């Protein structure tokens, strides 16, 4: 779960509450269950119609999920491969101008 705006209290299967700030990511295991996401700011301003404060306290998240890949991951900068050797090859191909040429 990526927090785009606002801050969120998140709770996973372990029950520990974690505060996730803007432009931070929280990851959870793939063992099923419930994840709770709450806006960490009080919503009391929305009851009195103060839309400016309401917008300031808005929470905007991006939820991404997928089946686990179950394979090794090696990352350096923007390049992600399965092994460090593949990452090094990709950087060499970038230098040579042959990256992704088919």
HELIX and SHEET records of a PDB file:
HELIX    1   1 UNK A   44  UNK A   47  1                                   4    
HELIX    2   2 UNK A   51  UNK A   56  1                                   6    
HELIX    3   3 UNK A   84  UNK A   96  1                                  13    
SHEET    1   A 3 UNK A  24  UNK A  25  0                                        
SHEET    2   A 3 UNK A   2  UNK A   5 -1                                        
SHEET    3   A 3 UNK A  60  UNK A  62 -1                                        
SHEET    1   B 3 UNK A  17  UNK A  20  0                                        
SHEET    2   B 3 UNK A   8  UNK A  11 -1                                        
SHEET    3   B 3 UNK A  36  UNK A  39 -1                                        
SHEET    1   C 2 UNK A  74  UNK A  76  0                                        
SHEET    2   C 2 UNK A  79  UNK A  81 -1                                        
END                                                                             
